[in-house]
Amino acid sequence: MHVVQPIAAWLVARPQNSVLGLVAALVLPPTPVLGAAVMTLLLLKENNLLRAALYALIAAALLTVLNTVLGGSPLGVLQLAALTWLPATALALVLLRTRSLTLTVQIAAIGVLLMTLIYFLSASDNMRWGNATIDQIIATLNEAGLTEQAAILSADRAAAAIHVASLMALAFWSLFVLAMIAGTALFRSLGDVTRNYGRFSNLNLGRIVAAIVVMLCVAALASGEPWLLSLAAVAFLIFWVQGLSILHWLQQKASLPVVLLVLTYVLLPFLSLLLVPALALVGYIDAWFDFRRRTVNEGASR
């Protein structure tokens, strides 16, 4: 908290700092998380959509000019800005409305499941985007010389097309939920005691979302529909964020070495196929049994 506080304070000190922060966040990696986190901070601090939108418009204009001078495509940078700032703004507005980080993440989880379900049910050719994405991945693998992997993917194209949409939805949801959590942490570091949105370390998606996983699994097994199984997998993997929050809780309450927490974040992009399911399992079990609350209650009763 002591590390990020000066950064957060500088970003909100003056309007020009906010604009420069938005510009820098779209240039520095990781762009989606950093850019969305800064937008979340500004919306929470200003509590004014029009003012934050003005900062974003000025930042977009500066980015367009810089990109044009450097010979880039203005349309590309505007698309990046929109894809980064608009989802962040939507989540931040829900957070401002609910005043609860947990409730906002729950709403976002149900929202992404509904959107994925609508995608699957929207039309008979709803796999067109999935097939196009698989074609791009296969072409990339072939160009990289990974012909065996490309052949495996080509052999099971239909299943891959179904799952790629779900995985993309999960990745999109994860990026922007983490960005909102980071932006909320930046805001909390400013010491504003008048607005408390809750701590990430106490996040619990709850039994309703956990029950949705069970219902989707039962429906998938009963119907044999691959897209239902894919949707159930996404619903389960969403709990990886709750598993991550437990690590934060352990670091704060049980002296978990901070280096292990940092190492988890560092390894996530490289070992996501292992870490995300493992964290999801921990988070899903906690959603039913709420071990953190039980631990606190037991400690208070002693």
C-alpha positions as CSV (number, residue, x, y, z in Angstrom):
1,M,0.0,0.0,0.0
2,H,2.9,2.4,0.8
3,V,4.3,1.7,-2.7
4,V,1.2,2.5,-4.7
5,Q,0.0,5.5,-2.6
6,P,2.3,8.1,-4.1
7,I,1.4,6.9,-7.6
8,A,-2.3,7.1,-6.8
9,A,-1.9,10.5,-5.2
10,W,0.0,11.9,-8.2
11,L,-2.6,10.6,-10.7
12,V,-5.5,12.4,-9.0
13,A,-3.6,15.5,-7.9
14,R,-4.3,17.5,-11.1
15,P,-6.4,17.0,-14.2
16,Q,-3.3,17.0,-16.4
17,N,-1.8,14.2,-14.3
18,S,-4.9,12.1,-14.8
19,V,-4.8,12.6,-18.5
20,L,-1.1,11.7,-18.7
21,G,-1.8,8.7,-16.5
22,L,-4.4,7.5,-18.9
23,V,-2.0,8.0,-21.8
24,A,0.9,6.2,-20.1
25,A,-1.3,3.3,-19.1
26,L,-2.2,2.6,-22.7
27,V,1.5,2.6,-23.7
28,L,3.0,0.6,-20.8
29,P,2.4,-3.1,-20.4
30,P,0.2,-4.8,-19.4
31,T,-2.0,-2.3,-21.3
32,P,-5.6,-3.6,-20.5
33,V,-5.0,-4.1,-16.8
34,L,-3.0,-0.9,-16.2
35,G,-5.3,1.3,-18.4
36,A,-8.5,0.0,-16.8
37,A,-7.1,0.3,-13.3
38,V,-6.2,4.0,-13.8
39,M,-9.7,4.6,-15.3
40,T,-11.3,2.9,-12.3
41,L,-9.2,5.0,-9.9
42,L,-10.3,8.3,-11.6
43,L,-14.0,7.3,-11.6
44,L,-13.9,6.4,-7.9
45,K,-12.0,9.5,-7.0
46,E,-14.0,12.0,-9.1
47,N,-17.3,10.2,-8.6
48,N,-18.3,12.0,-11.8
49,L,-18.7,10.2,-15.1
50,L,-18.6,13.4,-17.3
51,R,-15.3,14.6,-15.8
52,A,-13.7,11.2,-16.2
53,A,-15.0,11.0,-19.7
54,L,-13.4,14.4,-20.5
55,Y,-10.1,13.2,-19.2
56,A,-10.4,10.1,-21.4
57,L,-11.3,12.1,-24.5
58,I,-8.3,14.4,-24.1
59,A,-6.1,11.4,-23.5
60,A,-7.4,9.7,-26.6
61,A,-6.7,12.9,-28.6
62,L,-3.2,13.0,-27.4
63,L,-2.7,9.3,-28.2
64,T,-4.1,9.8,-31.7
65,V,-1.7,12.7,-32.4
66,L,1.3,10.8,-31.0
67,N,0.4,7.7,-33.0
68,T,0.0,9.7,-36.2
69,V,3.3,11.4,-35.7
70,L,5.0,8.1,-35.2
71,G,3.4,6.7,-38.3
72,G,0.9,4.4,-36.6
73,S,-2.8,4.0,-37.2
74,P,-5.1,6.4,-35.3
75,L,-8.0,4.0,-35.6
76,G,-5.9,1.3,-33.9
77,V,-5.2,3.4,-30.8
78,L,-8.8,4.6,-30.5
79,Q,-10.0,1.0,-30.7
80,L,-7.5,0.0,-27.9
81,A,-8.6,3.0,-25.8
82,A,-12.3,2.0,-26.2
83,L,-11.7,-1.7,-25.5
84,T,-9.8,-0.7,-22.4
85,W,-11.7,2.2,-20.9
86,L,-15.3,1.3,-21.7
87,P,-15.5,-2.1,-19.8
88,A,-13.5,-0.5,-16.9
89,T,-16.0,2.4,-16.8
90,A,-19.0,0.0,-16.8
91,L,-17.5,-2.0,-13.8
92,A,-16.6,1.2,-12.0
93,L,-20.1,2.6,-12.3
94,V,-21.5,-0.6,-10.9
95,L,-19.0,-0.4,-8.0
96,L,-20.0,3.2,-7.4
97,R,-23.7,2.2,-7.4
98,T,-23.3,-0.9,-5.2
99,R,-20.5,0.4,-3.0
100,S,-19.4,-3.3,-2.7
101,L,-16.5,-4.9,-4.5
102,T,-17.9,-8.4,-3.8
103,L,-21.3,-7.6,-5.2
104,T,-19.8,-5.9,-8.3
105,V,-17.6,-9.0,-9.0
106,Q,-20.7,-11.2,-8.5
107,I,-22.7,-9.1,-11.0
108,A,-19.8,-9.2,-13.4
109,A,-19.6,-13.0,-13.1
110,I,-23.3,-13.5,-13.8
111,G,-23.1,-11.0,-16.6
112,V,-20.3,-12.8,-18.4
113,L,-22.1,-16.1,-18.1
114,L,-25.2,-14.6,-19.6
115,M,-23.3,-13.0,-22.4
116,T,-21.6,-16.3,-23.2
117,L,-24.9,-18.1,-23.1
118,I,-26.4,-15.6,-25.5
119,Y,-23.5,-16.1,-27.8
120,F,-24.0,-19.8,-27.9
121,L,-27.8,-19.5,-28.4
122,S,-27.9,-16.4,-30.7
123,A,-27.9,-18.2,-34.1
124,S,-27.2,-21.4,-35.8
125,D,-23.9,-20.1,-37.2
126,N,-22.7,-18.7,-33.8
127,M,-19.4,-20.6,-34.1
128,R,-18.3,-18.4,-37.1
129,W,-16.1,-16.3,-34.8
130,G,-14.8,-19.3,-33.0
131,N,-13.9,-21.0,-36.3
132,A,-12.2,-17.9,-37.6
133,T,-10.2,-17.6,-34.3
134,I,-9.1,-21.3,-34.5
135,D,-8.0,-20.7,-38.2
136,Q,-5.8,-17.8,-37.0
137,I,-4.3,-19.9,-34.2
138,I,-3.6,-22.8,-36.6
139,A,-1.9,-20.5,-39.1
140,T,0.2,-19.0,-36.3
141,L,1.2,-22.4,-35.1
142,N,2.2,-23.5,-38.6
143,E,4.2,-20.3,-39.2
144,A,6.1,-21.0,-35.9
145,G,6.9,-24.6,-37.0
146,L,4.5,-26.2,-34.5
147,T,2.8,-28.4,-37.2
148,E,1.9,-31.2,-34.8
149,Q,0.0,-28.9,-32.5
150,A,-1.7,-27.3,-35.5
151,A,-2.7,-30.8,-36.7
152,I,-4.2,-31.7,-33.3
153,L,-6.2,-28.5,-33.2
154,S,-7.4,-29.0,-36.8
155,A,-8.6,-32.6,-36.0
156,D,-10.9,-31.3,-33.3
157,R,-11.9,-28.0,-34.8
158,A,-15.6,-28.1,-33.7
159,A,-14.8,-28.6,-30.0
160,A,-12.0,-26.1,-30.1
161,A,-14.3,-23.5,-31.7
162,I,-16.8,-23.9,-28.9
163,H,-14.2,-23.7,-26.1
164,V,-12.3,-20.7,-27.5
165,A,-15.3,-18.5,-27.1
166,S,-15.6,-19.5,-23.5
167,L,-11.9,-19.1,-22.8
168,M,-11.9,-15.7,-24.4
169,A,-14.8,-14.6,-22.3
170,L,-13.1,-15.9,-19.1
171,A,-9.9,-14.1,-20.0
172,F,-11.7,-10.8,-20.8
173,W,-13.6,-11.0,-17.5
174,S,-10.5,-11.8,-15.5
175,L,-8.5,-9.0,-16.9
176,F,-11.1,-6.3,-16.2
177,V,-12.1,-7.7,-12.8
178,L,-8.4,-7.7,-11.7
179,A,-8.1,-4.1,-13.1
180,M,-11.1,-3.0,-11.1
181,I,-9.6,-4.6,-8.0
182,A,-6.3,-2.9,-8.6
183,G,-8.0,0.5,-9.2
184,T,-10.0,0.0,-6.0
185,A,-6.8,-0.7,-4.1
186,L,-5.3,2.5,-5.6
187,F,-8.3,4.5,-4.4
188,R,-8.2,2.9,-0.9
189,S,-4.5,3.9,-0.6
190,L,-5.6,7.6,-0.8
191,G,-7.1,7.2,2.7
192,D,-10.7,8.3,1.8
193,V,-12.6,7.0,4.8
194,T,-15.9,8.3,3.6
195,R,-16.3,5.5,1.0
196,N,-15.4,1.9,1.7
197,Y,-15.9,-0.6,-1.1
198,G,-14.5,-3.6,0.8
199,R,-11.3,-5.5,0.5
200,F,-10.2,-7.9,-2.1
201,S,-8.9,-10.3,0.6
202,N,-12.6,-10.7,1.8
203,L,-14.0,-11.5,-1.7
204,N,-16.6,-14.3,-1.8
205,L,-18.6,-15.0,-4.9
206,G,-21.1,-16.8,-2.7
207,R,-23.3,-19.9,-2.9
208,I,-25.6,-18.6,-5.6
209,V,-22.8,-18.4,-8.2
210,A,-21.5,-21.7,-6.9
211,A,-24.9,-23.3,-7.3
212,I,-25.0,-22.0,-10.9
213,V,-21.9,-24.1,-11.6
214,V,-23.7,-27.2,-10.2
215,M,-26.8,-26.6,-12.3
216,L,-24.7,-26.0,-15.5
217,C,-22.8,-29.2,-14.9
218,V,-26.0,-31.2,-14.4
219,A,-27.5,-29.7,-17.5
220,A,-24.4,-30.5,-19.5
221,L,-24.3,-34.1,-18.4
222,A,-28.0,-34.6,-19.0
223,S,-28.0,-33.1,-22.4
224,G,-24.5,-34.0,-23.6
225,E,-24.2,-30.5,-25.2
226,P,-20.5,-29.5,-25.5
227,W,-21.3,-25.8,-25.3
228,L,-23.1,-26.3,-21.9
229,L,-20.0,-28.2,-20.6
230,S,-17.8,-25.3,-21.8
231,L,-20.1,-22.8,-20.1
232,A,-20.0,-24.8,-16.9
233,A,-16.2,-24.8,-17.0
234,V,-16.1,-21.0,-17.4
235,A,-18.5,-20.7,-14.4
236,F,-16.2,-22.8,-12.3
237,L,-13.0,-21.2,-13.4
238,I,-14.4,-17.7,-12.5
239,F,-13.7,-18.8,-8.9
240,W,-10.0,-18.5,-9.5
241,V,-10.3,-14.8,-8.5
242,Q,-11.7,-15.9,-5.1
243,G,-8.8,-18.4,-4.7
244,L,-6.4,-15.5,-5.4
245,S,-8.2,-13.4,-2.8
246,I,-7.6,-16.1,-0.2
247,L,-3.8,-15.8,-0.9
248,H,-4.1,-12.1,-0.1
249,W,-6.0,-12.9,3.1
250,L,-3.4,-15.4,4.1
251,Q,-0.7,-12.9,3.5
252,Q,-2.4,-10.3,5.7
253,K,-3.7,-12.6,8.4
254,A,-1.5,-15.7,8.5
255,S,1.9,-14.3,7.6
256,L,2.1,-15.9,4.2
257,P,5.4,-14.7,2.7
258,V,4.7,-11.8,0.4
259,V,7.2,-13.3,-2.1
260,L,4.9,-16.3,-2.7
261,L,2.0,-13.9,-3.5
262,V,4.3,-11.9,-5.9
263,L,5.5,-15.2,-7.4
264,T,1.9,-16.3,-8.1
265,Y,1.2,-13.1,-10.1
266,V,4.5,-13.5,-12.0
267,L,3.8,-17.1,-12.9
268,L,0.2,-16.7,-13.8
269,P,0.8,-15.8,-17.5
270,F,3.1,-18.8,-17.9
271,L,1.4,-21.4,-15.8
272,S,-2.3,-20.3,-16.1
273,L,-3.3,-23.8,-17.2
274,L,-2.2,-25.1,-13.8
275,L,-2.7,-22.1,-11.5
276,V,-6.1,-21.0,-12.6
277,P,-7.8,-24.3,-12.1
278,A,-6.0,-24.8,-8.8
279,L,-7.0,-21.4,-7.5
280,A,-10.6,-21.9,-8.8
281,L,-10.9,-25.2,-6.9
282,V,-9.8,-23.5,-3.6
283,G,-12.1,-20.5,-4.3
284,Y,-15.1,-22.8,-5.2
285,I,-14.7,-24.8,-2.0
286,D,-14.4,-21.6,0.0
287,A,-17.6,-20.3,-1.6
288,W,-19.6,-23.1,0.0
289,F,-17.8,-23.2,3.4
290,D,-16.5,-19.6,3.9
291,F,-13.4,-20.7,5.8
292,R,-12.2,-17.1,6.3
293,R,-15.3,-16.0,8.2
294,R,-15.3,-19.2,10.2
295,T,-11.6,-18.6,11.1
296,V,-12.3,-15.0,12.2
297,N,-15.4,-16.1,14.2
298,E,-13.5,-18.9,16.0
299,G,-10.7,-16.5,16.8
300,A,-13.1,-14.0,18.3
301,S,-14.8,-16.6,20.4
302,R,-11.6,-17.7,22.1
